[in-house]
Amino acid sequence: MTKSQISVRIPSSLLEKLNGYVDNTGATKTEVIVGALAQYLGSAKDIPVMQRIAQLEERIATLEGEIKRIAYPQ
């Protein structure tokens, strides 16, 4: 797949959030931005694999929490 390069200007507050996210997840800025654009534009096939895995892990954790809540009500 051929990749093109673009440059954009974003608000400082958004850049801070992006930097915090990549620091916490280990993803690259490119992966996060490409993933966000792909989701926004409805192009799931273009979402980076690591981001898809992270999303699946979050969904599994949520489901596990729901199962525990249902199976072991307080």
DAHU-V640636 format. One record per backbone hydrogen bond with DSSP energy under -0.5 kcal/mol. CO is the residue of the C=O (numbers start at 1). NH is the residue of the N-H. E is the energy in kcal/mol with one decimal. If there is no record, write none. Layout:
CO_NH_E / CO_NH_E
This chain:
11_15_-2.0 / 12_16_-2.3 / 13_17_-1.7 / 14_18_-2.4 / 15_19_-2.9 / 16_20_-2.4 / 17_21_-2.4 / 18_22_-2.6 / 19_23_-2.1 / 20_24_-2.1 / 21_25_-2.3 / 22_26_-2.2 / 28_32_-2.2 / 29_33_-2.7 / 30_34_-3.0 / 31_35_-2.5 / 32_36_-2.5 / 33_37_-2.6 / 34_38_-2.7 / 35_39_-2.5 / 36_40_-2.5 / 37_41_-2.6 / 38_43_-3.4 / 39_42_-1.0 / 43_46_-2.1 / 44_47_-1.7 / 48_52_-2.0 / 49_53_-2.6 / 50_54_-2.2 / 51_55_-2.2 / 52_56_-2.3 / 53_57_-2.6 / 54_58_-2.1 / 55_59_-2.2 / 56_60_-2.6 / 57_61_-2.3 / 58_62_-2.1 / 59_63_-2.4 / 60_64_-2.8 / 61_65_-2.1 / 62_66_-2.1 / 63_67_-2.6 / 64_68_-2.4 / 65_69_-2.2 / 66_70_-2.3 / 67_71_-3.1 / 68_72_-2.4 / 70_73_-0.6
